[in-house]
Each structure stands twice: as C-alpha cells, then as structure tokens.
Amino acid sequence: MKLSRRSGVAVLVAVVAALLGFAYARPVTVLEELGSTWLRLRGVRSVHVQTGLHRLHYLEAGSGPPLLLVHGLGSSAMQDWGRLLAPLGRHFHVYAPDLPGFGRSERPPDADYSISMQVKAVRSFMDTLEIDRARVAGISMGGWIVSRLASESPERVERLVVVDGAGMESDGSDIPADALLPQDEEGVRRLIATVRHDPPATPSFVVRDILARRLQEEWIIRRALVAMRDGDDWLNGTLARADMPVLIIWGKQDVLIPLEYGTALQAEFPRAELEVLDGCGHVSIADCPEAFDRVFLSFMSAVP
C-alpha cells in the first residue's frame, strides 16, 4: 500500500511538473485555452463553417439583433473581442469570426490577405449564416474591412463602429508598420508599447512565446501589409455610400495610427461622430474598458 501511495504521489508530482513546464514554455497557448474555457462557461459557442472559399472559425453568443465583430491584423476574435462577447450576448446575437489567416481559421498559402479579400470573406460569412443586415464593428485592420463593407454594401450594415481603424492614406504622420513584425524579444516589447498605452509588465517567458508565435505567422502579416500598401483598398474618397450612423472610437494616445487619421476618416463618412478616449492607445478596448464599453454599447443599442 505504501508503495502504491508513493507511486501515486510521484505520478501526481510528475503531471504537475509537466503542466507547469508546458505553461512556462507555451504560456500563450495556455492563456488561449483558458480563455476558450472561460467563454464556453459563459455561453459563448465556438463554431467552424465553410463560407465560400474559406473555412472559418467564429464565436457566437446570445440572441436578438445581429451584431458582427471583426478583429485586427495579427489578432483573433477572442483576443480583440472576447471580453465583450458574453455581455453583448445579453442584447444581441453576436458573431465574431476569425478572418482567413488568423485565429483558428484556415491559412490558405496562396492567398494575398488583402483588404478586398477579407471584405469578401466577411460578406460570404454573412451570406452563409443568412445575416442579411447587422450592426457591425471593427478594430484596426478590422475597422478598414468593415468600412469598405459599409461602402460597398450599405444595405447590409445598420450601424457601424470603427475602432482606431486603418485604411486612410495620409500625408501626415507615418504609421510604424515595422513594429508589427518583431524579430527579437526587444521587438515584442516595442510592439506591445506601440499598441498599448502604459501597458502592464510582460514576463520574459511570455515575451518569448509571443515572439515564436509572431515569427510563425509573420508571412501572413507581411503579405497583408504589402497588399495594404500596394493595393487599391484605401478608404480616401470611397465612403460616400456608407450613409448609416457611424461611430469612430479613437485612443488619444494611439501611436500606431495617430488621431489625425481618425479625424480624416470621420470626414469621409456622411454621418459619423468621433469619440476620443483620453488615456488610451491603439487598443482602446483594452486600455480603457469602462469608457469604451459605455460609448460602444450606447451607440449600438440605439433604436433606429
């Protein structure tokens, strides 16, 4: 009996040590799995669907008017919108897809990952799930995507929120796109400082795992950036048909896409208001959650 008990303790110790070792080596994966479990316990569903050319993963919650949420470059639905999925599900039927190349969606090796490709993917996603018309929001690159969706298919977008959106070609401040392509641990720390205002300290073992993940997916981000720079997807002069109510939310301290781009974007829409959140960087949804949630939900909940 003693030997059996000792053996059981030894096995338990070995299992715990293995789990701790995995968590140390792959903290991003562990956090993602914990996040998925947390969402599942709160009623958020994880689904895969074939939409035209792409097999996409998406998160779904709640019931009511459809609300479509689009994430940014190098991110995912859970990373950008996960905190809000369950709360928003109390008011809306929420759909948050992982765009082709990101999250748990497929990564076609021959795709150009351009904005026009992603707009088509989002429109196909809506068609497949029979979402005729929705309230729509996008963060960063997602803001660029949903802005083009609203201009090309205004009948599909009831209300639009753009959060620190890319897509405006400007003669003003340059966007430090190279910060999105870290090559070492210091580069990861620069990336975090670029997208967050006064970010929390990140342990070195987490930074190493973030770097490994970014290097693994670098080819997709590089291809997307090339398509953005060289393509015909700029928003300047293209948004006159997007005449639905539009809210543009911008972090005042955004150093990736400075506020002047938000002011220029507002001028492109026929009916846009600009909400500037002080003390927030590029990821205002994370930097200023209370202020962000207040303005976002107030606008999205408005009765047409």
C-alpha positions as CSV (number, residue, x, y, z in Angstrom):
1,M,0.0,0.0,0.0
2,K,2.8,2.4,0.9
3,L,4.5,1.7,-2.5
4,S,1.2,2.3,-4.3
5,R,0.6,5.6,-2.4
6,R,4.2,6.8,-3.1
7,S,3.8,5.8,-6.7
8,G,0.6,7.8,-6.9
9,V,2.2,10.9,-5.4
10,A,5.2,10.5,-7.7
11,V,2.8,10.4,-10.7
12,L,0.9,13.4,-9.5
13,V,4.1,15.4,-9.0
14,A,5.3,14.4,-12.5
15,V,2.0,15.5,-14.0
16,V,2.0,18.8,-12.2
17,A,5.6,19.4,-13.2
18,A,4.8,18.6,-16.8
19,L,1.9,21.0,-16.8
20,L,3.9,23.8,-15.2
21,G,6.7,23.1,-17.7
22,F,4.2,23.4,-20.6
23,A,2.7,26.6,-19.2
24,Y,6.2,28.1,-18.9
25,A,7.2,27.1,-22.4
26,R,3.8,27.8,-24.1
27,P,2.0,30.5,-22.0
28,V,0.2,32.0,-24.9
29,T,-1.4,28.6,-25.8
30,V,-2.3,28.1,-22.1
31,L,-3.9,31.5,-21.9
32,E,-5.8,30.9,-25.1
33,E,-7.2,27.6,-23.8
34,L,-8.2,29.2,-20.5
35,G,-9.9,32.0,-22.4
36,S,-11.8,29.5,-24.6
37,T,-12.9,27.6,-21.5
38,W,-14.0,30.8,-19.8
39,L,-16.0,31.9,-22.9
40,R,-17.6,28.4,-23.1
41,L,-18.7,28.6,-19.5
42,R,-20.3,31.9,-20.2
43,G,-22.4,30.5,-23.1
44,V,-20.2,31.6,-26.0
45,R,-20.2,29.0,-28.7
46,S,-17.1,28.1,-30.8
47,V,-18.1,27.1,-34.4
48,H,-16.4,26.3,-37.7
49,V,-18.2,26.9,-41.0
50,Q,-17.4,26.7,-44.7
51,T,-18.0,30.1,-46.3
52,G,-17.4,30.1,-50.0
53,L,-13.6,29.7,-50.5
54,H,-12.7,29.6,-46.8
55,R,-13.3,27.5,-43.7
56,L,-13.7,30.0,-40.9
57,H,-13.9,29.7,-37.2
58,Y,-16.2,32.1,-35.3
59,L,-17.5,32.8,-31.8
60,E,-21.2,33.2,-31.3
61,A,-23.3,34.4,-28.3
62,G,-26.8,35.5,-27.4
63,S,-29.9,36.3,-29.4
64,G,-31.5,39.4,-30.7
65,P,-30.4,41.8,-33.4
66,P,-27.3,40.5,-35.2
67,L,-24.0,42.2,-34.3
68,L,-20.9,41.4,-36.3
69,L,-17.4,42.0,-34.7
70,V,-14.2,42.0,-36.8
71,H,-10.7,41.8,-35.3
72,G,-7.5,43.4,-36.3
73,L,-4.2,42.4,-38.0
74,G,-2.3,39.6,-36.3
75,S,-5.1,39.1,-33.8
76,S,-8.3,37.0,-33.4
77,A,-11.9,37.3,-32.4
78,M,-11.2,36.0,-28.9
79,Q,-8.2,38.3,-28.4
80,D,-9.8,41.5,-29.6
81,W,-13.5,40.9,-28.6
82,G,-13.5,38.0,-26.1
83,R,-14.1,40.2,-23.1
84,L,-17.3,41.6,-24.5
85,L,-18.9,38.6,-26.2
86,A,-21.0,37.3,-23.3
87,P,-22.1,40.8,-22.1
88,L,-23.0,41.8,-25.6
89,G,-24.9,38.5,-26.0
90,R,-27.4,39.8,-23.5
91,H,-28.5,42.4,-26.0
92,F,-27.5,41.0,-29.4
93,H,-26.9,37.8,-31.4
94,V,-23.2,38.3,-31.6
95,Y,-21.0,36.8,-34.4
96,A,-17.2,37.3,-34.2
97,P,-15.3,35.5,-37.0
98,D,-11.6,34.7,-37.2
99,L,-10.6,36.2,-40.5
100,P,-8.8,33.9,-43.0
101,G,-5.2,33.6,-41.9
102,F,-5.9,34.3,-38.2
103,G,-7.1,32.7,-35.0
104,R,-8.5,29.2,-35.7
105,S,-9.5,29.8,-39.3
106,E,-7.6,28.3,-42.2
107,R,-4.4,29.9,-43.6
108,P,-4.5,29.4,-47.4
109,P,-0.9,29.5,-48.6
110,D,-1.7,31.2,-51.9
111,A,-3.9,34.0,-50.6
112,D,-2.9,37.6,-50.8
113,Y,-4.6,38.5,-47.5
114,S,-5.6,41.9,-48.9
115,I,-8.4,44.1,-47.5
116,S,-10.6,43.2,-50.5
117,M,-10.1,39.5,-49.9
118,Q,-11.1,40.0,-46.3
119,V,-14.2,42.0,-47.2
120,K,-15.3,39.3,-49.5
121,A,-14.7,36.7,-46.7
122,V,-16.8,38.7,-44.3
123,R,-19.6,39.2,-46.8
124,S,-19.5,35.5,-47.6
125,F,-19.7,34.7,-43.9
126,M,-22.8,36.8,-43.6
127,D,-24.3,35.1,-46.6
128,T,-23.6,31.6,-45.3
129,L,-25.1,32.4,-41.9
130,E,-28.0,34.3,-43.5
131,I,-27.2,37.6,-41.9
132,D,-29.0,40.0,-44.2
133,R,-28.3,43.1,-42.2
134,A,-26.3,43.7,-39.0
135,R,-24.8,46.2,-36.7
136,V,-21.1,46.0,-37.4
137,A,-17.8,46.9,-35.7
138,G,-14.2,46.5,-36.5
139,I,-10.9,47.2,-34.7
140,S,-7.8,48.5,-36.5
141,M,-7.5,46.5,-39.8
142,G,-11.0,45.2,-38.9
143,G,-12.1,48.8,-39.0
144,W,-10.7,49.1,-42.5
145,I,-12.5,46.0,-43.6
146,V,-15.9,47.0,-42.1
147,S,-15.6,50.5,-43.6
148,R,-15.2,49.0,-47.1
149,L,-18.1,46.6,-46.4
150,A,-20.3,49.5,-45.4
151,S,-19.4,51.5,-48.5
152,E,-19.7,48.5,-50.9
153,S,-22.9,47.0,-49.3
154,P,-24.5,49.8,-47.3
155,E,-27.8,47.8,-47.2
156,R,-26.0,45.1,-45.1
157,V,-24.8,47.5,-42.3
158,E,-27.4,49.1,-40.0
159,R,-24.9,50.9,-37.7
160,L,-21.1,51.0,-37.9
161,V,-18.4,51.3,-35.2
162,V,-14.8,51.8,-36.3
163,V,-12.2,51.5,-33.5
164,D,-8.7,53.1,-34.3
165,G,-9.2,52.0,-37.8
166,A,-6.6,51.7,-40.5
167,G,-7.2,52.4,-44.2
168,M,-6.7,56.2,-44.7
169,E,-3.8,57.2,-46.9
170,S,-2.4,60.3,-45.4
171,D,0.4,62.8,-45.9
172,G,0.7,63.3,-42.2
173,S,2.3,61.0,-39.6
174,D,3.8,57.8,-40.8
175,I,2.3,54.6,-39.4
176,P,5.2,52.5,-37.8
177,A,4.1,49.2,-39.5
178,D,7.6,47.7,-38.9
179,A,6.6,47.5,-35.2
180,L,4.1,44.8,-36.2
181,L,7.0,42.5,-37.3
182,P,9.2,41.9,-34.2
183,Q,12.3,39.9,-34.8
184,D,13.5,39.5,-31.2
185,E,12.3,39.9,-27.7
186,E,13.0,43.6,-27.7
187,G,10.9,43.9,-30.8
188,V,8.0,42.3,-29.0
189,R,8.3,44.8,-26.2
190,R,8.3,47.6,-28.8
191,L,5.2,46.1,-30.3
192,I,3.4,46.0,-27.0
193,A,4.4,49.6,-26.3
194,T,3.1,50.6,-29.7
195,V,-0.4,49.2,-29.4
196,R,-1.0,49.7,-25.7
197,H,-0.8,52.9,-23.6
198,D,1.0,52.3,-20.4
199,P,1.0,48.5,-20.8
200,P,1.4,46.1,-17.9
201,A,4.8,44.4,-17.5
202,T,5.1,41.3,-19.6
203,P,7.3,38.4,-18.2
204,S,10.2,37.3,-20.4
205,F,8.9,33.8,-20.8
206,V,5.6,35.2,-22.2
207,V,7.5,37.6,-24.5
208,R,9.5,34.6,-25.9
209,D,6.3,32.7,-26.7
210,I,4.7,35.8,-28.3
211,L,7.8,36.1,-30.4
212,A,7.7,32.5,-31.5
213,R,4.0,32.9,-32.5
214,R,4.6,36.1,-34.4
215,L,7.6,34.6,-36.3
216,Q,5.5,31.6,-37.2
217,E,2.7,33.8,-38.7
218,E,5.0,36.6,-40.0
219,W,4.4,35.6,-43.6
220,I,0.7,36.3,-43.4
221,I,1.2,39.7,-41.8
222,R,3.9,40.7,-44.3
223,R,1.7,39.6,-47.2
224,A,-1.2,41.6,-45.7
225,L,0.9,44.7,-45.2
226,V,2.2,44.5,-48.8
227,A,-1.3,44.2,-50.1
228,M,-2.4,47.2,-48.0
229,R,0.4,49.4,-49.2
230,D,0.3,48.5,-52.9
231,G,-3.4,47.7,-53.4
232,D,-6.4,49.8,-54.3
233,D,-8.2,49.5,-51.0
234,W,-7.5,52.9,-49.5
235,L,-10.6,54.5,-48.0
236,N,-10.0,58.0,-49.2
237,G,-12.9,59.2,-51.3
238,T,-14.8,55.8,-51.2
239,L,-17.2,56.1,-48.2
240,A,-20.0,58.4,-49.6
241,R,-22.4,55.5,-49.9
242,A,-21.9,54.5,-46.2
243,D,-24.7,56.7,-45.0
244,M,-25.7,54.7,-41.9
245,P,-24.9,56.1,-38.4
246,V,-21.2,55.7,-37.8
247,L,-19.3,56.0,-34.5
248,I,-15.5,56.3,-34.7
249,I,-13.7,55.5,-31.4
250,W,-10.1,56.5,-31.1
251,G,-7.5,56.4,-28.4
252,K,-6.0,59.8,-27.9
253,Q,-2.6,58.3,-27.2
254,D,-2.6,55.9,-30.2
255,V,0.9,55.9,-31.6
256,L,0.4,53.2,-34.2
257,I,-2.4,55.1,-36.1
258,P,-2.4,58.6,-34.7
259,L,-5.6,60.6,-34.0
260,E,-5.2,62.7,-37.2
261,Y,-6.2,59.6,-39.2
262,G,-9.4,59.3,-37.2
263,T,-10.3,62.9,-37.9
264,A,-9.6,62.3,-41.6
265,L,-11.7,59.1,-41.5
266,Q,-14.6,60.9,-39.9
267,A,-14.7,63.4,-42.7
268,E,-15.1,60.6,-45.3
269,F,-18.4,59.3,-43.8
270,P,-21.7,61.3,-44.4
271,R,-22.9,60.7,-40.8
272,A,-20.0,60.0,-38.5
273,E,-19.2,61.1,-35.0
274,L,-15.8,60.8,-33.4
275,E,-15.3,59.8,-29.8
276,V,-11.8,60.3,-28.5
277,L,-10.8,58.4,-25.4
278,D,-8.1,60.0,-23.3
279,G,-5.6,57.8,-21.7
280,C,-6.0,55.1,-24.4
281,G,-3.6,53.8,-27.0
282,H,-4.4,51.8,-30.2
283,V,-6.2,49.1,-28.3
284,S,-8.6,51.3,-26.5
285,I,-11.0,48.4,-25.8
286,A,-8.2,47.0,-23.5
287,D,-6.7,50.3,-22.3
288,C,-9.9,52.0,-21.3
289,P,-12.6,49.2,-20.9
290,E,-15.1,51.2,-18.9
291,A,-15.1,54.2,-21.2
292,F,-15.1,52.0,-24.3
293,D,-17.9,49.8,-23.2
294,R,-20.1,52.8,-22.3
295,V,-19.8,54.6,-25.7
296,F,-19.9,51.4,-27.7
297,L,-23.0,49.9,-26.1
298,S,-24.8,53.2,-26.0
299,F,-24.3,53.6,-29.8
300,M,-25.0,50.0,-30.7
301,S,-28.1,49.8,-28.6
302,A,-29.7,52.9,-30.1
303,V,-33.1,52.3,-31.7
304,P,-33.1,53.1,-35.5
